[in-house]
Amino acid sequence: WGPLAPYWLWAIWLMFAQSLHASLAFLQKWPPLLNAVMGGCVGPLSYAAGVELGGGQWAHPWSWLAVASIWIFLFPLALRLSRDGLPWPWRSHHSDTHAPQN
């Protein structure tokens, strides 16, 4: 596949993104620090499961630490984006002020 991931891996990422808005939506109410701890623990565990199932291998015995440090920041950010959406520059918080007047 070269630099592109296989289709099944893209499907897993899409299902993960959907789960943040559906079955994992309750985590959006948790404090960001708790979500960071959750991401730092569960992120490497999911990769470890993939390695055990033969889907890959750790590049180094301490690779799980790199994965944990990434998920510490990525998981709370993903939950926030799932809740609030992307902060587009053209999205106005006062969009109703530009409505036509009668």
N, CA, C and O atoms as a GROMACS GRO file, in nm:
protein
  408
    1TRP      N    1   0.080  -0.121   0.000
    1TRP     CA    2   0.000   0.000   0.000
    1TRP      C    3   0.084   0.127   0.000
    1TRP      O    4   0.034   0.235  -0.027
    2GLY      N    5   0.212   0.113   0.030
    2GLY     CA    6   0.298   0.231   0.031
    2GLY      C    7   0.260   0.324   0.145
    2GLY      O    8   0.240   0.280   0.258
    3PRO      N    9   0.250   0.455   0.116
    3PRO     CA   10   0.218   0.550   0.223
    3PRO      C   11   0.072   0.549   0.266
    3PRO      O   12   0.038   0.604   0.371
    4LEU      N   13  -0.015   0.487   0.187
    4LEU     CA   14  -0.156   0.483   0.222
    4LEU      C   15  -0.188   0.359   0.304
    4LEU      O   16  -0.133   0.251   0.281
    5ALA      N   17  -0.276   0.376   0.400
    5ALA     CA   18  -0.319   0.263   0.482
    5ALA      C   19  -0.421   0.180   0.404
    5ALA      O   20  -0.487   0.231   0.314
    6PRO      N   21  -0.433   0.052   0.439
    6PRO     CA   22  -0.535  -0.031   0.373
    6PRO      C   23  -0.676   0.017   0.407
    6PRO      O   24  -0.698   0.087   0.507
    7TYR      N   25  -0.771  -0.021   0.322
    7TYR     CA   26  -0.909   0.025   0.339
    7TYR      C   27  -0.967  -0.012   0.474
    7TYR      O   28  -1.040   0.067   0.534
    8TRP      N   29  -0.936  -0.132   0.524
    8TRP     CA   30  -0.992  -0.176   0.652
    8TRP      C   31  -0.944  -0.086   0.765
    8TRP      O   32  -1.017  -0.065   0.862
    9LEU      N   33  -0.822  -0.032   0.755
    9LEU     CA   34  -0.773   0.057   0.859
    9LEU      C   35  -0.843   0.192   0.854
    9LEU      O   36  -0.873   0.251   0.958
   10TRP      N   37  -0.870   0.241   0.733
   10TRP     CA   38  -0.949   0.364   0.720
   10TRP      C   39  -1.088   0.344   0.780
   10TRP      O   40  -1.141   0.434   0.846
   11ALA      N   41  -1.146   0.227   0.758
   11ALA     CA   42  -1.279   0.198   0.813
   11ALA      C   43  -1.276   0.198   0.965
   11ALA      O   44  -1.370   0.247   1.029
   12ILE      N   45  -1.170   0.144   1.024
   12ILE     CA   46  -1.160   0.145   1.170
   12ILE      C   47  -1.153   0.288   1.223
   12ILE      O   48  -1.218   0.320   1.323
   13TRP      N   49  -1.074   0.374   1.157
   13TRP     CA   50  -1.064   0.513   1.201
   13TRP      C   51  -1.197   0.586   1.188
   13TRP      O   52  -1.232   0.667   1.274
   14LEU      N   53  -1.271   0.559   1.081
   14LEU     CA   54  -1.403   0.621   1.064
   14LEU      C   55  -1.500   0.575   1.173
   14LEU      O   56  -1.578   0.655   1.225
   15MET      N   57  -1.495   0.446   1.206
   15MET     CA   58  -1.582   0.396   1.314
   15MET      C   59  -1.542   0.456   1.448
   15MET      O   60  -1.628   0.487   1.530
   16PHE      N   61  -1.411   0.473   1.472
   16PHE     CA   62  -1.366   0.536   1.595
   16PHE      C   63  -1.418   0.680   1.604
   16PHE      O   64  -1.466   0.722   1.708
   17ALA      N   65  -1.407   0.754   1.494
   17ALA     CA   66  -1.457   0.892   1.493
   17ALA      C   67  -1.607   0.897   1.522
   17ALA      O   68  -1.653   0.984   1.595
   18GLN      N   69  -1.682   0.805   1.465
   18GLN     CA   70  -1.826   0.801   1.490
   18GLN      C   71  -1.855   0.764   1.635
   18GLN      O   72  -1.949   0.817   1.694
   19SER      N   73  -1.776   0.675   1.693
   19SER     CA   74  -1.801   0.635   1.831
   19SER      C   75  -1.780   0.750   1.929
   19SER      O   76  -1.842   0.752   2.035
   20LEU      N   77  -1.694   0.846   1.895
   20LEU     CA   78  -1.673   0.962   1.982
   20LEU      C   79  -1.801   1.044   1.995
   20LEU      O   80  -1.825   1.107   2.097
   21HIS      N   81  -1.881   1.042   1.891
   21HIS     CA   82  -2.005   1.121   1.891
   21HIS      C   83  -2.125   1.038   1.935
   21HIS      O   84  -2.232   1.092   1.961
   22ALA      N   85  -2.109   0.907   1.942
   22ALA     CA   86  -2.221   0.819   1.975
   22ALA      C   87  -2.196   0.746   2.107
   22ALA      O   88  -2.229   0.797   2.214
   23SER      N   89  -2.137   0.629   2.100
   23SER     CA   90  -2.124   0.545   2.220
   23SER      C   91  -2.025   0.600   2.322
   23SER      O   92  -2.036   0.568   2.440
   24LEU      N   93  -1.930   0.682   2.280
   24LEU     CA   94  -1.835   0.740   2.376
   24LEU      C   95  -1.867   0.885   2.409
   24LEU      O   96  -1.784   0.955   2.467
   25ALA      N   97  -1.986   0.931   2.373
   25ALA     CA   98  -2.022   1.071   2.395
   25ALA      C   99  -2.021   1.108   2.544
   25ALA      O  100  -1.999   1.224   2.578
   26PHE      N  101  -2.045   1.012   2.632
   26PHE     CA  102  -2.045   1.043   2.774
   26PHE      C  103  -1.908   1.092   2.822
   26PHE      O  104  -1.898   1.163   2.922
   27LEU      N  105  -1.801   1.054   2.750
   27LEU     CA  106  -1.667   1.098   2.787
   27LEU      C  107  -1.647   1.247   2.763
   27LEU      O  108  -1.555   1.307   2.820
   28GLN      N  109  -1.731   1.308   2.681
   28GLN     CA  110  -1.720   1.451   2.655
   28GLN      C  111  -1.750   1.534   2.779
   28GLN      O  112  -1.710   1.650   2.787
   29LYS      N  113  -1.818   1.475   2.876
   29LYS     CA  114  -1.850   1.545   3.000
   29LYS      C  115  -1.740   1.530   3.105
   29LYS      O  116  -1.741   1.599   3.207
   30TRP      N  117  -1.646   1.442   3.081
   30TRP     CA  118  -1.536   1.422   3.175
   30TRP      C  119  -1.436   1.536   3.164
   30TRP      O  120  -1.428   1.600   3.059
   31PRO      N  121  -1.360   1.562   3.270
   31PRO     CA  122  -1.256   1.665   3.262
   31PRO      C  123  -1.148   1.624   3.161
   31PRO      O  124  -1.118   1.505   3.147
   32PRO      N  125  -1.089   1.720   3.091
   32PRO     CA  126  -0.986   1.688   2.991
   32PRO      C  127  -0.869   1.610   3.048
   32PRO      O  128  -0.811   1.526   2.979
   33LEU      N  129  -0.833   1.635   3.173
   33LEU     CA  130  -0.721   1.561   3.233
   33LEU      C  131  -0.753   1.413   3.244
   33LEU      O  132  -0.667   1.328   3.218
   34LEU      N  133  -0.876   1.381   3.282
   34LEU     CA  134  -0.916   1.241   3.292
   34LEU      C  135  -0.919   1.175   3.154
   34LEU      O  136  -0.882   1.058   3.139
   35ASN      N  137  -0.964   1.250   3.054
   35ASN     CA  138  -0.962   1.197   2.917
   35ASN      C  139  -0.819   1.177   2.868
   35ASN      O  140  -0.793   1.084   2.791
   36ALA      N  141  -0.727   1.263   2.911
   36ALA     CA  142  -0.587   1.246   2.873
   36ALA      C  143  -0.530   1.118   2.933
   36ALA      O  144  -0.459   1.043   2.867
   37VAL      N  145  -0.563   1.093   3.060
   37VAL     CA  146  -0.518   0.969   3.125
   37VAL      C  147  -0.578   0.849   3.054
   37VAL      O  148  -0.511   0.749   3.030
   38MET      N  149  -0.706   0.859   3.020
   38MET     CA  150  -0.774   0.750   2.949
   38MET      C  151  -0.707   0.724   2.814
   38MET      O  152  -0.681   0.609   2.778
   39GLY      N  153  -0.678   0.830   2.740
   39GLY     CA  154  -0.613   0.815   2.610
   39GLY      C  155  -0.473   0.757   2.623
   39GLY      O  156  -0.432   0.674   2.541
   40GLY      N  157  -0.399   0.801   2.726
   40GLY     CA  158  -0.265   0.750   2.747
   40GLY      C  159  -0.260   0.603   2.786
   40GLY      O  160  -0.159   0.536   2.764
   41CYS      N  161  -0.368   0.553   2.843
   41CYS     CA  162  -0.374   0.411   2.881
   41CYS      C  163  -0.437   0.324   2.772
   41CYS      O  164  -0.382   0.220   2.735
   42VAL      N  165  -0.551   0.368   2.721
   42VAL     CA  166  -0.626   0.285   2.627
   42VAL      C  167  -0.566   0.289   2.487
   42VAL      O  168  -0.572   0.190   2.414
   43GLY      N  169  -0.507   0.403   2.448
   43GLY     CA  170  -0.444   0.412   2.316
   43GLY      C  171  -0.339   0.306   2.294
   43GLY      O  172  -0.347   0.231   2.196
   44PRO      N  173  -0.237   0.296   2.383
   44PRO     CA  174  -0.136   0.192   2.365
   44PRO      C  175  -0.191   0.051   2.377
   44PRO      O  176  -0.140  -0.041   2.312
   45LEU      N  177  -0.295   0.032   2.459
   45LEU     CA  178  -0.354  -0.101   2.471
   45LEU      C  179  -0.417  -0.147   2.340
   45LEU      O  180  -0.409  -0.264   2.305
   46SER      N  181  -0.480  -0.054   2.267
   46SER     CA  182  -0.540  -0.093   2.139
   46SER      C  183  -0.432  -0.128   2.037
   46SER      O  184  -0.449  -0.220   1.957
   47TYR      N  185  -0.321  -0.055   2.040
   47TYR     CA  186  -0.210  -0.090   1.951
   47TYR      C  187  -0.149  -0.224   1.991
   47TYR      O  188  -0.114  -0.305   1.905
   48ALA      N  189  -0.136  -0.247   2.120
   48ALA     CA  190  -0.081  -0.374   2.168
   48ALA      C  191  -0.171  -0.491   2.124
   48ALA      O  192  -0.121  -0.597   2.088
   49ALA      N  193  -0.302  -0.470   2.128
   49ALA     CA  194  -0.394  -0.575   2.082
   49ALA      C  195  -0.372  -0.603   1.934
   49ALA      O  196  -0.371  -0.719   1.892
   50GLY      N  197  -0.353  -0.498   1.854
   50GLY     CA  198  -0.326  -0.517   1.712
   50GLY      C  199  -0.196  -0.592   1.687
   50GLY      O  200  -0.188  -0.674   1.596
   51VAL      N  201  -0.095  -0.564   1.768
   51VAL     CA  202   0.033  -0.635   1.756
   51VAL      C  203   0.015  -0.782   1.791
   51VAL      O  204   0.066  -0.869   1.722
   52GLU      N  205  -0.058  -0.809   1.898
   52GLU     CA  206  -0.081  -0.948   1.940
   52GLU      C  207  -0.162  -1.026   1.836
   52GLU      O  208  -0.145  -1.147   1.822
   53LEU      N  209  -0.250  -0.956   1.764
   53LEU     CA  210  -0.330  -1.023   1.661
   53LEU      C  211  -0.255  -1.035   1.529
   53LEU      O  212  -0.310  -1.087   1.432
   54GLY      N  213  -0.133  -0.988   1.525
   54GLY     CA  214  -0.052  -1.001   1.405
   54GLY      C  215  -0.066  -0.887   1.307
   54GLY      O  216  -0.022  -0.898   1.193
   55GLY      N  217  -0.127  -0.776   1.349
   55GLY     CA  218  -0.149  -0.664   1.259
   55GLY      C  219  -0.031  -0.570   1.249
   55GLY      O  220  -0.038  -0.470   1.177
   56GLY      N  221   0.076  -0.598   1.318
   56GLY     CA  222   0.194  -0.511   1.314
   56GLY      C  223   0.294  -0.555   1.417
   56GLY      O  224   0.284  -0.664   1.473
   57GLN      N  225   0.391  -0.471   1.441
   57GLN     CA  226   0.490  -0.501   1.543
   57GLN      C  227   0.543  -0.370   1.599
   57GLN      O  228   0.539  -0.267   1.532
   58TRP      N  229   0.591  -0.375   1.721
   58TRP     CA  230   0.650  -0.258   1.783
   58TRP      C  231   0.788  -0.237   1.722
   58TRP      O  232   0.866  -0.332   1.708
   59ALA      N  233   0.819  -0.114   1.685
   59ALA     CA  234   0.950  -0.084   1.627
   59ALA      C  235   1.060  -0.091   1.732
   59ALA      O  236   1.175  -0.119   1.699
   60HIS      N  237   1.025  -0.066   1.855
   60HIS     CA  238   1.121  -0.063   1.966
   60HIS      C  239   1.045  -0.106   2.091
   60HIS      O  240   0.924  -0.085   2.099
   61PRO      N  241   1.112  -0.167   2.188
   61PRO     CA  242   1.040  -0.208   2.309
   61PRO      C  243   0.970  -0.093   2.382
   61PRO      O  244   0.873  -0.116   2.456
   62TRP      N  245   1.016   0.029   2.363
   62TRP     CA  246   0.954   0.143   2.430
   62TRP      C  247   0.859   0.220   2.339
   62TRP      O  248   0.820   0.332   2.372
   63SER      N  249   0.821   0.164   2.227
   63SER     CA  250   0.732   0.233   2.132
   63SER      C  251   0.597   0.266   2.194
   63SER      O  252   0.535   0.366   2.160
   64TRP      N  253   0.553   0.182   2.286
   64TRP     CA  254   0.423   0.207   2.350
   64TRP      C  255   0.424   0.341   2.423
   64TRP      O  256   0.320   0.405   2.437
   65LEU      N  257   0.541   0.382   2.470
   65LEU     CA  258   0.550   0.511   2.539
   65LEU      C  259   0.526   0.627   2.443
   65LEU      O  260   0.462   0.726   2.479
   66ALA      N  261   0.578   0.616   2.322
   66ALA     CA  262   0.553   0.718   2.220
   66ALA      C  263   0.404   0.722   2.184
   66ALA      O  264   0.346   0.829   2.168
   67VAL      N  265   0.345   0.604   2.171
   67VAL     CA  266   0.201   0.597   2.140
   67VAL      C  267   0.120   0.660   2.253
   67VAL      O  268   0.025   0.734   2.227
   68ALA      N  269   0.156   0.631   2.376
   68ALA     CA  270   0.085   0.688   2.492
   68ALA      C  271   0.096   0.840   2.493
   68ALA      O  272  -0.002   0.909   2.518
   69SER      N  273   0.216   0.892   2.467
   69SER     CA  274   0.234   1.037   2.472
   69SER      C  275   0.154   1.107   2.363
   69SER      O  276   0.110   1.220   2.382
   70ILE      N  277   0.136   1.043   2.250
   70ILE     CA  278   0.053   1.102   2.144
   70ILE      C  279  -0.094   1.100   2.183
   70ILE      O  280  -0.164   1.199   2.165
   71TRP      N  281  -0.142   0.986   2.236
   71TRP     CA  282  -0.283   0.973   2.271
   71TRP      C  283  -0.322   1.056   2.392
   71TRP      O  284  -0.439   1.087   2.411
   72ILE      N  285  -0.225   1.093   2.475
   72ILE     CA  286  -0.255   1.181   2.589
   72ILE      C  287  -0.311   1.314   2.537
   72ILE      O  288  -0.399   1.372   2.600
   73PHE      N  289  -0.260   1.360   2.425
   73PHE     CA  290  -0.309   1.486   2.367
   73PHE      C  291  -0.420   1.463   2.264
   73PHE      O  292  -0.512   1.544   2.254
   74LEU      N  293  -0.410   1.356   2.188
   74LEU     CA  294  -0.503   1.332   2.079
   74LEU      C  295  -0.645   1.298   2.126
   74LEU      O  296  -0.742   1.345   2.067
   75PHE      N  297  -0.657   1.218   2.231
   75PHE     CA  298  -0.790   1.174   2.273
   75PHE      C  299  -0.876   1.289   2.327
   75PHE      O  300  -0.991   1.303   2.284
   76PRO      N  301  -0.825   1.374   2.418
   76PRO     CA  302  -0.908   1.488   2.460
   76PRO      C  303  -0.940   1.584   2.345
   76PRO      O  304  -1.049   1.639   2.338
   77LEU      N  305  -0.844   1.602   2.253
   77LEU     CA  306  -0.868   1.689   2.138
   77LEU      C  307  -0.977   1.630   2.049
   77LEU      O  308  -1.066   1.703   2.004
   78ALA      N  309  -0.972   1.501   2.023
   78ALA     CA  310  -1.073   1.436   1.939
   78ALA      C  311  -1.211   1.446   2.003
   78ALA      O  312  -1.310   1.468   1.933
   79LEU      N  313  -1.219   1.429   2.134
   79LEU     CA  314  -1.348   1.441   2.202
   79LEU      C  315  -1.402   1.584   2.193
   79LEU      O  316  -1.522   1.604   2.172
   80ARG      N  317  -1.314   1.682   2.208
   80ARG     CA  318  -1.360   1.820   2.199
   80ARG      C  319  -1.406   1.854   2.058
   80ARG      O  320  -1.509   1.920   2.040
   81LEU      N  321  -1.331   1.809   1.957
   81LEU     CA  322  -1.374   1.835   1.819
   81LEU      C  323  -1.504   1.763   1.787
   81LEU      O  324  -1.585   1.814   1.710
   82SER      N  325  -1.525   1.647   1.845
   82SER     CA  326  -1.650   1.575   1.824
   82SER      C  327  -1.767   1.652   1.885
   82SER      O  328  -1.877   1.653   1.830
   83ARG      N  329  -1.742   1.714   1.998
   83ARG     CA  330  -1.847   1.790   2.067
   83ARG      C  331  -1.872   1.925   2.002
   83ARG      O  332  -1.987   1.962   1.978
   84ASP      N  333  -1.764   2.001   1.973
   84ASP     CA  334  -1.777   2.140   1.930
   84ASP      C  335  -1.763   2.161   1.780
   84ASP      O  336  -1.803   2.265   1.729
   85GLY      N  337  -1.708   2.065   1.710
   85GLY     CA  338  -1.681   2.082   1.568
   85GLY      C  339  -1.550   2.157   1.548
   85GLY      O  340  -1.486   2.200   1.643
   86LEU      N  341  -1.513   2.171   1.423
   86LEU     CA  342  -1.390   2.242   1.390
   86LEU      C  343  -1.411   2.392   1.401
   86LEU      O  344  -1.516   2.442   1.362
   87PRO      N  345  -1.313   2.464   1.452
   87PRO     CA  346  -1.327   2.610   1.464
   87PRO      C  347  -1.293   2.680   1.332
   87PRO      O  348  -1.186   2.738   1.318
   88TRP      N  349  -1.384   2.673   1.237
   88TRP     CA  350  -1.360   2.734   1.106
   88TRP      C  351  -1.354   2.885   1.121
   88TRP      O  352  -1.432   2.942   1.197
   89PRO      N  353  -1.264   2.951   1.049
   89PRO     CA  354  -1.252   3.097   1.061
   89PRO      C  355  -1.375   3.172   1.012
   89PRO      O  356  -1.403   3.282   1.059
   90TRP      N  357  -1.448   3.114   0.918
   90TRP     CA  358  -1.564   3.185   0.865
   90TRP      C  359  -1.692   3.157   0.944
   90TRP      O  360  -1.797   3.215   0.915
   91ARG      N  361  -1.684   3.068   1.042
   91ARG     CA  362  -1.802   3.038   1.124
   91ARG      C  363  -1.816   3.149   1.228
   91ARG      O  364  -1.729   3.167   1.313
   92SER      N  365  -1.923   3.220   1.221
   92SER     CA  366  -1.946   3.330   1.312
   92SER      C  367  -2.027   3.283   1.431
   92SER      O  368  -2.124   3.207   1.416
   93HIS      N  369  -1.988   3.327   1.550
   93HIS     CA  370  -2.065   3.295   1.670
   93HIS      C  371  -2.192   3.378   1.677
   93HIS      O  372  -2.283   3.347   1.753
   94HIS      N  373  -2.198   3.485   1.597
   94HIS     CA  374  -2.314   3.573   1.596
   94HIS      C  375  -2.379   3.573   1.459
   94HIS      O  376  -2.409   3.679   1.403
   95SER      N  377  -2.400   3.456   1.405
   95SER     CA  378  -2.453   3.446   1.269
   95SER      C  379  -2.594   3.502   1.259
   95SER      O  380  -2.635   3.543   1.150
   96ASP      N  381  -2.669   3.505   1.368
   96ASP     CA  382  -2.807   3.556   1.361
   96ASP      C  383  -2.810   3.708   1.351
   96ASP      O  384  -2.915   3.763   1.318
   97THR      N  385  -2.699   3.778   1.377
   97THR     CA  386  -2.699   3.924   1.367
   97THR      C  387  -2.696   3.969   1.222
   97THR      O  388  -2.723   4.086   1.194
   98HIS      N  389  -2.665   3.881   1.129
   98HIS     CA  390  -2.661   3.918   0.986
   98HIS      C  391  -2.788   3.877   0.914
   98HIS      O  392  -2.793   3.880   0.791
   99ALA      N  393  -2.889   3.838   0.988
   99ALA     CA  394  -3.016   3.800   0.925
   99ALA      C  395  -3.085   3.925   0.871
   99ALA      O  396  -3.074   4.033   0.928
  100PRO      N  397  -3.157   3.908   0.759
  100PRO     CA  398  -3.228   4.025   0.702
  100PRO      C  399  -3.332   4.078   0.800
  100PRO      O  400  -3.401   4.001   0.867
  101GLN      N  401  -3.342   4.207   0.805
  101GLN     CA  402  -3.438   4.274   0.893
  101GLN      C  403  -3.569   4.298   0.817
  101GLN      O  404  -3.566   4.331   0.698
  102ASN      N  405  -3.682   4.283   0.885
  102ASN     CA  406  -3.813   4.310   0.823
  102ASN      C  407  -3.859   4.448   0.855
  102ASN      O  408  -3.966   4.489   0.812
   0.00000   0.00000   0.00000
